[in-house]
Amino acid sequence: MLDARPLHPLFGAELSGVDLRAPLGAADAQAIRDAFNRYGVCVFHNDPPLTNQQHIALSYVLGPLDNRPVFKIAGRVKRIQEPEIQDVGNLNADGSLMMPDSRIAAFRRGDRLWHSDMSFHENRATFSLLSAHSVPPEGGDTLFADMRVAYAALPDSMKARIDGLVCEHSIWWSRALANYPTPTQEELDSRPPVHHPLVFTHAGSGRKTVYLSSHISHVVGMPMEEGRALIRELMAHATQPEFVHAHRWRVGDVVAWDNLASMHRGTEFADTVHPRDMRRTTLREHAA
């Protein structure tokens, strides 16, 4: 039986009572989805880590799974061959540590900005499931902020101002913010920008949420600097300390979060000294 222990006064829970390595029955799968919708961020502790096959099988039970290339990074050589798994660690294909001048390392630094996975795709991400295979002794935490909580705390005047607004999202905008090298034309063509509403009703909980991410380049139809100032103001509001939960990783942890109801970011660590092997599956709103 699934048990939930709250991790933060406003959102987040540690879940136990279900073996993620075994095939999930319909009742357990629904209980997990219900917990995701309620808490937004859910933590499972496992030892040892899930195998890639177990990770994939779990994800397919919970919803439509992303299993196609999302964008192109010039010169990238895959370390993990399963198409359902995104390699978001700091290891090269041969297992060595990425160096600071690596194009892939530069891309990964964008993960340290507040963001929602896949907001730059027309078929948005719902739940991400991140599995820890190795973690640094210090740093490399993941911070989470619930956007339903952030929306509810906005003054009525701001709610009225942002209702109906649409934003343009681009992976290459967030990477520019993180000082990624100028994208190649092949990279740009692999993932053009998309538009999404800034405010919508979260289907799983029925609560209104604000859809924020570092991938937002501008507000459609608003003067560029005015729109960007608005997004910065909303981001600062949504990531106030009282709205944030920090997860300190342990090997074997699986953390799942709802990208339509939260933002997250990684924190600094000695990434040229310590390996951080993190593997993610991403569920989508619709089957591809």
Protein Blocks (a to p, Z undefined) as FASTA:
>chain_A
ZZdddfbfkgccddehiafkbccdfklmmmmmmmmmmnopacddddddddfklmmmmmmm
noccdfbdfbdcehiacfblblkbccfbfbdfkopacdfklmklmmmmmmmpccdehklp
fbdcfbdcdddfbdcfegjiacdddfklmmmmpcfklmmmmgopacdddfklmmmmnopa
cddfklmmmoccddddfbdcdfklopacddddfklnbdehiafklmmmmmmmmmmmmmgf
klpccddddehiacdddfklcccddddddfklbccddddddddfbdZZ
